Amino acid sequence: MGEKELKCPQCGKSGIARILWGYPADMQSIEEELERKEIVLGGCLVTDHDPTWECNECNHRWGEREEW
Ligand SMILES: [Zn+2]
């Protein structure tokens, strides 16, 4: 399975970041992804229905959280 290009269902832009829930043990390992807006931090409140993706353009959030 290859990487498919994600687009925001709300505004159609492709600047999409994966939401990282909880606090990473090693911030340095994700620093580059954070700078490239490939990852955003979702915070420490984790529920069963957290979205997976956030649009960098309109901040729309969607999708289901996956274990990773
Ligand atoms: Zn959007």
N, CA, C, O and the ligand as a Tripos MOL2 file, in Angstrom:
@<TRIPOS>MOLECULE
protein
  273   271    69     0     0
PROTEIN
NO_CHARGES

@<TRIPOS>ATOM
      1 N           0.8370   -1.1990    0.0000 N.3       1 MET1
      2 CA          0.0000    0.0000    0.0000 C.3       1 MET1
      3 C           0.8700    1.2460    0.0000 C.2       1 MET1
      4 O           1.7110    1.4190    0.8820 O.2       1 MET1
      5 N           0.6770    2.0950   -0.9620 N.am      2 GLY2
      6 CA          1.4450    3.3230   -1.0120 C.3       2 GLY2
      7 C           0.7380    4.4430   -0.2660 C.2       2 GLY2
      8 O          -0.4260    4.3340    0.1190 O.2       2 GLY2
      9 N           1.4810    5.5160   -0.0770 N.am      3 GLU3
     10 CA          0.8920    6.6730    0.5770 C.3       3 GLU3
     11 C          -0.0680    7.3500   -0.3830 C.2       3 GLU3
     12 O           0.3220    7.7550   -1.4790 O.2       3 GLU3
     13 N          -1.3030    7.4720    0.0200 N.am      4 LYS4
     14 CA         -2.2110    8.2350   -0.8240 C.3       4 LYS4
     15 C          -2.2740    9.6690   -0.3170 C.2       4 LYS4
     16 O          -2.1690    9.9370    0.8790 O.2       4 LYS4
     17 N          -2.4460   10.5620   -1.2490 N.am      5 GLU5
     18 CA         -2.4640   11.9630   -0.8710 C.3       5 GLU5
     19 C          -3.7700   12.3060   -0.1710 C.2       5 GLU5
     20 O          -4.8670   12.0850   -0.6850 O.2       5 GLU5
     21 N          -3.6060   12.8380    0.9880 N.am      6 LEU6
     22 CA         -4.7870   13.1990    1.7590 C.3       6 LEU6
     23 C          -5.2050   14.6190    1.4470 C.2       6 LEU6
     24 O          -4.3710   15.4990    1.2340 O.2       6 LEU6
     25 N          -6.4800   14.8250    1.4250 N.am      7 LYS7
     26 CA         -6.9980   16.1700    1.2360 C.3       7 LYS7
     27 C          -8.0520   16.4580    2.2880 C.2       7 LYS7
     28 O          -8.7630   15.5630    2.7450 O.2       7 LYS7
     29 N          -8.1380   17.7020    2.6550 N.am      8 CYS8
     30 CA         -9.1220   18.1080    3.6390 C.3       8 CYS8
     31 C         -10.5300   17.9820    3.0380 C.2       8 CYS8
     32 O         -10.7930   18.5220    1.9640 O.2       8 CYS8
     33 N         -11.4270   17.2780    3.7200 N.am      9 PRO9
     34 CA        -12.7870   17.1350    3.1920 C.3       9 PRO9
     35 C         -13.5670   18.4430    3.2400 C.2       9 PRO9
     36 O         -14.6230   18.5660    2.6190 O.2       9 PRO9
     37 N         -13.0480   19.4100    3.9740 N.am     10 GLN10
     38 CA        -13.7590   20.6750    4.1100 C.3      10 GLN10
     39 C         -13.3200   21.7080    3.0910 C.2      10 GLN10
     40 O         -14.1560   22.3200    2.4270 O.2      10 GLN10
     41 N         -11.9850   21.9110    2.9580 N.am     11 CYS11
     42 CA        -11.5100   22.9620    2.0540 C.3      11 CYS11
     43 C         -10.7750   22.3960    0.8420 C.2      11 CYS11
     44 O         -10.4840   23.1400   -0.0950 O.2      11 CYS11
     45 N         -10.4620   21.0770    0.8350 N.am     12 GLY12
     46 CA         -9.8450   20.4530   -0.3260 C.3      12 GLY12
     47 C          -8.3490   20.6530   -0.4350 C.2      12 GLY12
     48 O          -7.7440   20.2050   -1.4080 O.2      12 GLY12
     49 N          -7.7270   21.3180    0.5410 N.am     13 LYS13
     50 CA         -6.2840   21.5090    0.4980 C.3      13 LYS13
     51 C          -5.5810   20.2270    0.9450 C.2      13 LYS13
     52 O          -6.1590   19.3970    1.6460 O.2      13 LYS13
     53 N          -4.3250   20.0860    0.5250 N.am     14 SER14
     54 CA         -3.6010   18.8590    0.8280 C.3      14 SER14
     55 C          -2.5960   19.0260    1.9630 C.2      14 SER14
     56 O          -1.8110   18.1180    2.2370 O.2      14 SER14
     57 N          -2.6180   20.1680    2.6150 N.am     15 GLY15
     58 CA         -1.7240   20.3640    3.7620 C.3      15 GLY15
     59 C          -2.3070   19.7390    5.0110 C.2      15 GLY15
     60 O          -2.9770   20.3980    5.8070 O.2      15 GLY15
     61 N          -2.0380   18.4510    5.1640 N.am     16 ILE16
     62 CA         -2.6810   17.6950    6.2240 C.3      16 ILE16
     63 C          -1.6540   17.2270    7.2430 C.2      16 ILE16
     64 O          -0.5900   16.7300    6.8720 O.2      16 ILE16
     65 N          -1.9600   17.3780    8.4970 N.am     17 ALA17
     66 CA         -1.0740   16.8950    9.5570 C.3      17 ALA17
     67 C          -1.7550   15.7730   10.3230 C.2      17 ALA17
     68 O          -2.9690   15.7850   10.5300 O.2      17 ALA17
     69 N          -0.9510   14.8040   10.7390 N.am     18 ARG18
     70 CA         -1.4750   13.7520   11.6030 C.3      18 ARG18
     71 C          -1.4830   14.2860   13.0330 C.2      18 ARG18
     72 O          -0.5150   14.8940   13.4900 O.2      18 ARG18
     73 N          -2.5710   14.0520   13.7150 N.am     19 ILE19
     74 CA         -2.6770   14.5340   15.0850 C.3      19 ILE19
     75 C          -2.0550   13.5020   16.0290 C.2      19 ILE19
     76 O          -2.4410   12.3330   16.0400 O.2      19 ILE19
     77 N          -1.0990   13.9580   16.8070 N.am     20 LEU20
     78 CA         -0.4520   13.0780   17.7790 C.3      20 LEU20
     79 C          -1.0950   13.3180   19.1390 C.2      20 LEU20
     80 O          -0.9680   14.3980   19.7170 O.2      20 LEU20
     81 N          -1.7760   12.3160   19.6350 N.am     21 TRP21
     82 CA         -2.4640   12.4430   20.9230 C.3      21 TRP21
     83 C          -1.5630   11.9980   22.0550 C.2      21 TRP21
     84 O          -0.7670   11.0690   21.9200 O.2      21 TRP21
     85 N          -1.7070   12.6760   23.1570 N.am     22 GLY22
     86 CA         -0.8320   12.3910   24.2820 C.3      22 GLY22
     87 C           0.4990   13.1100   24.0800 C.2      22 GLY22
     88 O           0.6810   13.8280   23.0970 O.2      22 GLY22
     89 N           1.3940   12.9210   24.9820 N.am     23 TYR23
     90 CA          2.6770   13.5860   24.8720 C.3      23 TYR23
     91 C           3.7480   12.5950   24.4570 C.2      23 TYR23
     92 O           3.8890   11.5330   25.0640 O.2      23 TYR23
     93 N           4.5060   12.9410   23.4190 N.am     24 PRO24
     94 CA          5.5530   12.0300   22.9560 C.3      24 PRO24
     95 C           6.6680   11.9200   23.9790 C.2      24 PRO24
     96 O           7.0060   12.8930   24.6530 O.2      24 PRO24
     97 N           7.2310   10.7420   24.0890 N.am     25 ALA25
     98 CA          8.3290   10.5260   25.0260 C.3      25 ALA25
     99 C           9.5720   11.2850   24.5720 C.2      25 ALA25
    100 O          10.3640   11.7530   25.3900 O.2      25 ALA25
    101 N           9.7260   11.3970   23.2620 N.am     26 ASP26
    102 CA         10.9210   12.0260   22.7130 C.3      26 ASP26
    103 C          10.5250   13.1000   21.7070 C.2      26 ASP26
    104 O          10.2960   12.8160   20.5310 O.2      26 ASP26
    105 N          10.4480   14.3360   22.1890 N.am     27 MET27
    106 CA         10.0210   15.4400   21.3250 C.3      27 MET27
    107 C          10.9810   15.6510   20.1570 C.2      27 MET27
    108 O          10.5640   16.0450   19.0680 O.2      27 MET27
    109 N          12.2820   15.3840   20.3910 N.am     28 GLN28
    110 CA         13.2650   15.6560   19.3380 C.3      28 GLN28
    111 C          13.0360   14.7780   18.1200 C.2      28 GLN28
    112 O          13.3260   15.1820   16.9940 O.2      28 GLN28
    113 N          12.5130   13.5740   18.3450 N.am     29 SER29
    114 CA         12.3340   12.6570   17.2250 C.3      29 SER29
    115 C          11.2100   13.1050   16.2950 C.2      29 SER29
    116 O          11.1500   12.6700   15.1450 O.2      29 SER29
    117 N          10.3250   13.9640   16.7770 N.am     30 ILE30
    118 CA          9.2410   14.4240   15.9150 C.3      30 ILE30
    119 C           9.3590   15.9040   15.5890 C.2      30 ILE30
    120 O           8.4600   16.4870   14.9810 O.2      30 ILE30
    121 N          10.4750   16.5140   15.9970 N.am     31 GLU31
    122 CA         10.6330   17.9510   15.8050 C.3      31 GLU31
    123 C          10.5240   18.3480   14.3330 C.2      31 GLU31
    124 O           9.8610   19.3250   13.9860 O.2      31 GLU31
    125 N          11.1890   17.5710   13.4750 N.am     32 GLU32
    126 CA         11.1610   17.8990   12.0510 C.3      32 GLU32
    127 C           9.7560   17.7820   11.4770 C.2      32 GLU32
    128 O           9.3230   18.6240   10.6900 O.2      32 GLU32
    129 N           9.0530   16.7350   11.8760 N.am     33 GLU33
    130 CA          7.6800   16.5690   11.4020 C.3      33 GLU33
    131 C           6.7970   17.7170   11.8860 C.2      33 GLU33
    132 O           5.9160   18.1850   11.1630 O.2      33 GLU33
    133 N           7.0430   18.1610   13.1110 N.am     34 LEU34
    134 CA          6.2680   19.2830   13.6250 C.3      34 LEU34
    135 C           6.5350   20.5430   12.8140 C.2      34 LEU34
    136 O           5.6160   21.3060   12.5150 O.2      34 LEU34
    137 N           7.8080   20.7570   12.4570 N.am     35 GLU35
    138 CA          8.1600   21.9510   11.6890 C.3      35 GLU35
    139 C           7.5870   21.8970   10.2840 C.2      35 GLU35
    140 O           7.2170   22.9240    9.7150 O.2      35 GLU35
    141 N           7.5160   20.6980    9.7270 N.am     36 ARG36
    142 CA          6.9440   20.5570    8.3850 C.3      36 ARG36
    143 C           5.4300   20.4620    8.4210 C.2      36 ARG36
    144 O           4.7820   20.3000    7.3870 O.2      36 ARG36
    145 N           4.8720   20.5630    9.6200 N.am     37 LYS37
    146 CA          3.4160   20.4700    9.8050 C.3      37 LYS37
    147 C           2.8870   19.1200    9.3290 C.2      37 LYS37
    148 O           1.7700   19.0210    8.8220 O.2      37 LYS37
    149 N           3.7000   18.0890    9.4990 N.am     38 GLU38
    150 CA          3.2270   16.7340    9.1930 C.3      38 GLU38
    151 C           2.5840   16.1160   10.4240 C.2      38 GLU38
    152 O           1.8000   15.1710   10.3300 O.2      38 GLU38
    153 N           2.9310   16.6670   11.5760 N.am     39 ILE39
    154 CA          2.3480   16.2270   12.8350 C.3      39 ILE39
    155 C           1.9240   17.4630   13.6190 C.2      39 ILE39
    156 O           2.6380   18.4650   13.6470 O.2      39 ILE39
    157 N           0.7760   17.3860   14.2470 N.am     40 VAL40
    158 CA          0.3980   18.4080   15.2210 C.3      40 VAL40
    159 C           0.1060   17.6900   16.5340 C.2      40 VAL40
    160 O          -0.2650   16.5170   16.5570 O.2      40 VAL40
    161 N           0.2830   18.4220   17.6070 N.am     41 LEU41
    162 CA          0.0180   17.8300   18.9030 C.3      41 LEU41
    163 C          -1.4390   18.0470   19.2860 C.2      41 LEU41
    164 O          -1.9370   19.1730   19.2690 O.2      41 LEU41
    165 N          -2.1120   16.9610   19.6310 N.am     42 GLY42
    166 CA         -3.5280   17.0420   19.9640 C.3      42 GLY42
    167 C          -3.7720   17.3130   21.4330 C.2      42 GLY42
    168 O          -4.8890   17.6490   21.8260 O.2      42 GLY42
    169 N          -2.7530   17.1740   22.2410 N.am     43 GLY43
    170 CA         -2.9110   17.3960   23.6620 C.3      43 GLY43
    171 C          -3.0150   16.0940   24.4300 C.2      43 GLY43
    172 O          -2.9080   15.0060   23.8650 O.2      43 GLY43
    173 N          -3.2240   16.2290   25.7200 N.am     44 CYS44
    174 CA         -3.1420   15.0550   26.5750 C.3      44 CYS44
    175 C          -4.5010   14.4320   26.8540 C.2      44 CYS44
    176 O          -4.5740   13.3680   27.4670 O.2      44 CYS44
    177 N          -5.5770   15.0750   26.4150 N.am     45 LEU45
    178 CA         -6.9020   14.5160   26.6570 C.3      45 LEU45
    179 C          -7.2400   13.5340   25.5450 C.2      45 LEU45
    180 O          -7.6080   13.9410   24.4430 O.2      45 LEU45
    181 N          -7.1180   12.2750   25.8240 N.am     46 VAL46
    182 CA         -7.3430   11.2500   24.8150 C.3      46 VAL46
    183 C          -8.6710   10.5550   25.0800 C.2      46 VAL46
    184 O          -8.9160   10.0560   26.1780 O.2      46 VAL46
    185 N          -9.5180   10.5280   24.0670 N.am     47 THR47
    186 CA        -10.7880    9.8270   24.1730 C.3      47 THR47
    187 C         -10.8300    8.7190   23.1440 C.2      47 THR47
    188 O          -9.8650    8.5240   22.4050 O.2      47 THR47
    189 N         -11.9110    8.0050   23.0830 N.am     48 ASP48
    190 CA        -12.0520    6.9390   22.0930 C.3      48 ASP48
    191 C         -12.4220    7.4740   20.7170 C.2      48 ASP48
    192 O         -12.4330    6.7260   19.7400 O.2      48 ASP48
    193 N         -12.7220    8.7590   20.6380 N.am     49 HIS49
    194 CA        -13.2260    9.2890   19.3670 C.3      49 HIS49
    195 C         -12.3970   10.4700   18.8720 C.2      49 HIS49
    196 O         -12.9320   11.4270   18.3110 O.2      49 HIS49
    197 N         -11.1020   10.3920   19.0850 N.am     50 ASP50
    198 CA        -10.2490   11.4760   18.6220 C.3      50 ASP50
    199 C         -10.0510   11.3880   17.1160 C.2      50 ASP50
    200 O          -9.8930   10.2940   16.5760 O.2      50 ASP50
    201 N         -10.0570   12.5250   16.4350 N.am     51 PRO51
    202 CA         -9.7670   12.5070   15.0000 C.3      51 PRO51
    203 C          -8.2910   12.2270   14.7420 C.2      51 PRO51
    204 O          -7.4510   12.3970   15.6260 O.2      51 PRO51
    205 N          -7.9900   11.8000   13.5290 N.am     52 THR52
    206 CA         -6.6190   11.4410   13.1700 C.3      52 THR52
    207 C          -5.9100   12.5620   12.4320 C.2      52 THR52
    208 O          -4.6970   12.7310   12.5580 O.2      52 THR52
    209 N          -6.6790   13.3330   11.6540 N.am     53 TRP53
    210 CA         -6.0670   14.3060   10.7550 C.3      53 TRP53
    211 C          -6.5290   15.7190   11.0690 C.2      53 TRP53
    212 O          -7.6590   15.9500   11.5000 O.2      53 TRP53
    213 N          -5.6050   16.6680   10.8370 N.am     54 GLU54
    214 CA         -5.9750   18.0690   10.9670 C.3      54 GLU54
    215 C          -5.4920   18.8220    9.7490 C.2      54 GLU54
    216 O          -4.3540   18.6560    9.3090 O.2      54 GLU54
    217 N          -6.3730   19.6560    9.2050 N.am     55 CYS55
    218 CA         -6.0210   20.4810    8.0550 C.3      55 CYS55
    219 C          -5.2080   21.6840    8.5110 C.2      55 CYS55
    220 O          -5.5890   22.3810    9.4520 O.2      55 CYS55
    221 N          -4.0760   21.9240    7.8340 N.am     56 ASN56
    222 CA         -3.2550   23.0780    8.1840 C.3      56 ASN56
    223 C          -3.8620   24.3840    7.6990 C.2      56 ASN56
    224 O          -3.4550   25.4590    8.1400 O.2      56 ASN56
    225 N          -4.8320   24.3020    6.7980 N.am     57 GLU57
    226 CA         -5.4380   25.5050    6.2460 C.3      57 GLU57
    227 C          -6.5990   25.9940    7.1070 C.2      57 GLU57
    228 O          -6.6410   27.1570    7.5080 O.2      57 GLU57
    229 N          -7.5340   25.0980    7.3840 N.am     58 CYS58
    230 CA         -8.7560   25.5370    8.0690 C.3      58 CYS58
    231 C          -8.9240   24.8940    9.4500 C.2      58 CYS58
    232 O          -9.9180   25.1330   10.1370 O.2      58 CYS58
    233 N          -7.9380   24.0720    9.8500 N.am     59 ASN59
    234 CA         -7.9570   23.4210   11.1670 C.3      59 ASN59
    235 C          -9.1060   22.4420   11.3440 C.2      59 ASN59
    236 O          -9.4330   22.0550   12.4650 O.2      59 ASN59
    237 N          -9.7130   22.0470   10.2400 N.am     60 HIS60
    238 CA        -10.7470   21.0210   10.3150 C.3      60 HIS60
    239 C         -10.1100   19.6990   10.7380 C.2      60 HIS60
    240 O          -9.0200   19.3580   10.2780 O.2      60 HIS60
    241 N         -10.7870   18.9590   11.6100 N.am     61 ARG61
    242 CA        -10.2570   17.6810   12.0830 C.3      61 ARG61
    243 C         -11.2230   16.5710   11.7470 C.2      61 ARG61
    244 O         -12.4370   16.7310   11.8730 O.2      61 ARG61
    245 N         -10.6790   15.4340   11.3140 N.am     62 TRP62
    246 CA        -11.5550   14.3230   10.9470 C.3      62 TRP62
    247 C         -10.7900   13.0080   11.0490 C.2      62 TRP62
    248 O          -9.6020   12.9820   11.3690 O.2      62 TRP62
    249 N         -11.4970   11.9300   10.7700 N.am     63 GLY63
    250 CA        -10.8750   10.6120   10.7450 C.3      63 GLY63
    251 C         -10.8980    9.9590   12.1240 C.2      63 GLY63
    252 O         -11.2110   10.5860   13.1370 O.2      63 GLY63
    253 N         -10.5590    8.6950   12.1170 N.am     64 GLU64
    254 CA        -10.5100    7.9660   13.3710 C.3      64 GLU64
    255 C          -9.0710    7.7430   13.7980 C.2      64 GLU64
    256 O          -8.1820    7.5080   12.9790 O.2      64 GLU64
    257 N          -8.8760    7.8210   15.0680 N.am     65 ARG65
    258 CA         -7.5370    7.6500   15.5940 C.3      65 ARG65
    259 C          -7.0800    6.2060   15.4190 C.2      65 ARG65
    260 O          -7.8270    5.2640   15.6870 O.2      65 ARG65
    261 N          -5.8470    6.0530   14.9680 N.am     66 GLU66
    262 CA         -5.2700    4.7260   14.8240 C.3      66 GLU66
    263 C          -4.1910    4.5380   15.8690 C.2      66 GLU66
    264 O          -3.5970    5.5010   16.3540 O.2      66 GLU66
    265 N          -3.9520    3.3000   16.2050 N.am     67 GLU67
    266 CA         -2.8210    3.0210   17.0810 C.3      67 GLU67
    267 C          -1.5570    3.1080   16.2550 C.2      67 GLU67
    268 O          -1.4960    2.5510   15.1590 O.2      67 GLU67
    269 N          -0.5530    3.7900   16.7550 N.am     68 TRP68
    270 CA          0.7060    3.8720   16.0220 C.3      68 TRP68
    271 C           1.8350    4.2130   16.9650 C.2      68 TRP68
    272 O           2.9840    4.3280   16.5370 O.2      68 TRP68
    273 ZN         -9.2040   22.3610    5.3680 Zn       69 ZN69
@<TRIPOS>BOND
     1     1     2 1
     2     2     3 1
     3     3     4 2
     4     3     5 am
     5     5     6 1
     6     6     7 1
     7     7     8 2
     8     7     9 am
     9     9    10 1
    10    10    11 1
    11    11    12 2
    12    11    13 am
    13    13    14 1
    14    14    15 1
    15    15    16 2
    16    15    17 am
    17    17    18 1
    18    18    19 1
    19    19    20 2
    20    19    21 am
    21    21    22 1
    22    22    23 1
    23    23    24 2
    24    23    25 am
    25    25    26 1
    26    26    27 1
    27    27    28 2
    28    27    29 am
    29    29    30 1
    30    30    31 1
    31    31    32 2
    32    31    33 am
    33    33    34 1
    34    34    35 1
    35    35    36 2
    36    35    37 am
    37    37    38 1
    38    38    39 1
    39    39    40 2
    40    39    41 am
    41    41    42 1
    42    42    43 1
    43    43    44 2
    44    43    45 am
    45    45    46 1
    46    46    47 1
    47    47    48 2
    48    47    49 am
    49    49    50 1
    50    50    51 1
    51    51    52 2
    52    51    53 am
    53    53    54 1
    54    54    55 1
    55    55    56 2
    56    55    57 am
    57    57    58 1
    58    58    59 1
    59    59    60 2
    60    59    61 am
    61    61    62 1
    62    62    63 1
    63    63    64 2
    64    63    65 am
    65    65    66 1
    66    66    67 1
    67    67    68 2
    68    67    69 am
    69    69    70 1
    70    70    71 1
    71    71    72 2
    72    71    73 am
    73    73    74 1
    74    74    75 1
    75    75    76 2
    76    75    77 am
    77    77    78 1
    78    78    79 1
    79    79    80 2
    80    79    81 am
    81    81    82 1
    82    82    83 1
    83    83    84 2
    84    83    85 am
    85    85    86 1
    86    86    87 1
    87    87    88 2
    88    87    89 am
    89    89    90 1
    90    90    91 1
    91    91    92 2
    92    91    93 am
    93    93    94 1
    94    94    95 1
    95    95    96 2
    96    95    97 am
    97    97    98 1
    98    98    99 1
    99    99   100 2
   100    99   101 am
   101   101   102 1
   102   102   103 1
   103   103   104 2
   104   103   105 am
   105   105   106 1
   106   106   107 1
   107   107   108 2
   108   107   109 am
   109   109   110 1
   110   110   111 1
   111   111   112 2
   112   111   113 am
   113   113   114 1
   114   114   115 1
   115   115   116 2
   116   115   117 am
   117   117   118 1
   118   118   119 1
   119   119   120 2
   120   119   121 am
   121   121   122 1
   122   122   123 1
   123   123   124 2
   124   123   125 am
   125   125   126 1
   126   126   127 1
   127   127   128 2
   128   127   129 am
   129   129   130 1
   130   130   131 1
   131   131   132 2
   132   131   133 am
   133   133   134 1
   134   134   135 1
   135   135   136 2
   136   135   137 am
   137   137   138 1
   138   138   139 1
   139   139   140 2
   140   139   141 am
   141   141   142 1
   142   142   143 1
   143   143   144 2
   144   143   145 am
   145   145   146 1
   146   146   147 1
   147   147   148 2
   148   147   149 am
   149   149   150 1
   150   150   151 1
   151   151   152 2
   152   151   153 am
   153   153   154 1
   154   154   155 1
   155   155   156 2
   156   155   157 am
   157   157   158 1
   158   158   159 1
   159   159   160 2
   160   159   161 am
   161   161   162 1
   162   162   163 1
   163   163   164 2
   164   163   165 am
   165   165   166 1
   166   166   167 1
   167   167   168 2
   168   167   169 am
   169   169   170 1
   170   170   171 1
   171   171   172 2
   172   171   173 am
   173   173   174 1
   174   174   175 1
   175   175   176 2
   176   175   177 am
   177   177   178 1
   178   178   179 1
   179   179   180 2
   180   179   181 am
   181   181   182 1
   182   182   183 1
   183   183   184 2
   184   183   185 am
   185   185   186 1
   186   186   187 1
   187   187   188 2
   188   187   189 am
   189   189   190 1
   190   190   191 1
   191   191   192 2
   192   191   193 am
   193   193   194 1
   194   194   195 1
   195   195   196 2
   196   195   197 am
   197   197   198 1
   198   198   199 1
   199   199   200 2
   200   199   201 am
   201   201   202 1
   202   202   203 1
   203   203   204 2
   204   203   205 am
   205   205   206 1
   206   206   207 1
   207   207   208 2
   208   207   209 am
   209   209   210 1
   210   210   211 1
   211   211   212 2
   212   211   213 am
   213   213   214 1
   214   214   215 1
   215   215   216 2
   216   215   217 am
   217   217   218 1
   218   218   219 1
   219   219   220 2
   220   219   221 am
   221   221   222 1
   222   222   223 1
   223   223   224 2
   224   223   225 am
   225   225   226 1
   226   226   227 1
   227   227   228 2
   228   227   229 am
   229   229   230 1
   230   230   231 1
   231   231   232 2
   232   231   233 am
   233   233   234 1
   234   234   235 1
   235   235   236 2
   236   235   237 am
   237   237   238 1
   238   238   239 1
   239   239   240 2
   240   239   241 am
   241   241   242 1
   242   242   243 1
   243   243   244 2
   244   243   245 am
   245   245   246 1
   246   246   247 1
   247   247   248 2
   248   247   249 am
   249   249   250 1
   250   250   251 1
   251   251   252 2
   252   251   253 am
   253   253   254 1
   254   254   255 1
   255   255   256 2
   256   255   257 am
   257   257   258 1
   258   258   259 1
   259   259   260 2
   260   259   261 am
   261   261   262 1
   262   262   263 1
   263   263   264 2
   264   263   265 am
   265   265   266 1
   266   266   267 1
   267   267   268 2
   268   267   269 am
   269   269   270 1
   270   270   271 1
   271   271   272 2
@<TRIPOS>SUBSTRUCTURE
     1 MET1         2 RESIDUE 1 A MET
     2 GLY2         6 RESIDUE 1 A GLY
     3 GLU3        10 RESIDUE 1 A GLU
     4 LYS4        14 RESIDUE 1 A LYS
     5 GLU5        18 RESIDUE 1 A GLU
     6 LEU6        22 RESIDUE 1 A LEU
     7 LYS7        26 RESIDUE 1 A LYS
     8 CYS8        30 RESIDUE 1 A CYS
     9 PRO9        34 RESIDUE 1 A PRO
    10 GLN10       38 RESIDUE 1 A GLN
    11 CYS11       42 RESIDUE 1 A CYS
    12 GLY12       46 RESIDUE 1 A GLY
    13 LYS13       50 RESIDUE 1 A LYS
    14 SER14       54 RESIDUE 1 A SER
    15 GLY15       58 RESIDUE 1 A GLY
    16 ILE16       62 RESIDUE 1 A ILE
    17 ALA17       66 RESIDUE 1 A ALA
    18 ARG18       70 RESIDUE 1 A ARG
    19 ILE19       74 RESIDUE 1 A ILE
    20 LEU20       78 RESIDUE 1 A LEU
    21 TRP21       82 RESIDUE 1 A TRP
    22 GLY22       86 RESIDUE 1 A GLY
    23 TYR23       90 RESIDUE 1 A TYR
    24 PRO24       94 RESIDUE 1 A PRO
    25 ALA25       98 RESIDUE 1 A ALA
    26 ASP26      102 RESIDUE 1 A ASP
    27 MET27      106 RESIDUE 1 A MET
    28 GLN28      110 RESIDUE 1 A GLN
    29 SER29      114 RESIDUE 1 A SER
    30 ILE30      118 RESIDUE 1 A ILE
    31 GLU31      122 RESIDUE 1 A GLU
    32 GLU32      126 RESIDUE 1 A GLU
    33 GLU33      130 RESIDUE 1 A GLU
    34 LEU34      134 RESIDUE 1 A LEU
    35 GLU35      138 RESIDUE 1 A GLU
    36 ARG36      142 RESIDUE 1 A ARG
    37 LYS37      146 RESIDUE 1 A LYS
    38 GLU38      150 RESIDUE 1 A GLU
    39 ILE39      154 RESIDUE 1 A ILE
    40 VAL40      158 RESIDUE 1 A VAL
    41 LEU41      162 RESIDUE 1 A LEU
    42 GLY42      166 RESIDUE 1 A GLY
    43 GLY43      170 RESIDUE 1 A GLY
    44 CYS44      174 RESIDUE 1 A CYS
    45 LEU45      178 RESIDUE 1 A LEU
    46 VAL46      182 RESIDUE 1 A VAL
    47 THR47      186 RESIDUE 1 A THR
    48 ASP48      190 RESIDUE 1 A ASP
    49 HIS49      194 RESIDUE 1 A HIS
    50 ASP50      198 RESIDUE 1 A ASP
    51 PRO51      202 RESIDUE 1 A PRO
    52 THR52      206 RESIDUE 1 A THR
    53 TRP53      210 RESIDUE 1 A TRP
    54 GLU54      214 RESIDUE 1 A GLU
    55 CYS55      218 RESIDUE 1 A CYS
    56 ASN56      222 RESIDUE 1 A ASN
    57 GLU57      226 RESIDUE 1 A GLU
    58 CYS58      230 RESIDUE 1 A CYS
    59 ASN59      234 RESIDUE 1 A ASN
    60 HIS60      238 RESIDUE 1 A HIS
    61 ARG61      242 RESIDUE 1 A ARG
    62 TRP62      246 RESIDUE 1 A TRP
    63 GLY63      250 RESIDUE 1 A GLY
    64 GLU64      254 RESIDUE 1 A GLU
    65 ARG65      258 RESIDUE 1 A ARG
    66 GLU66      262 RESIDUE 1 A GLU
    67 GLU67      266 RESIDUE 1 A GLU
    68 TRP68      270 RESIDUE 1 A TRP
    69 ZN69       273 GROUP 0 **** ****
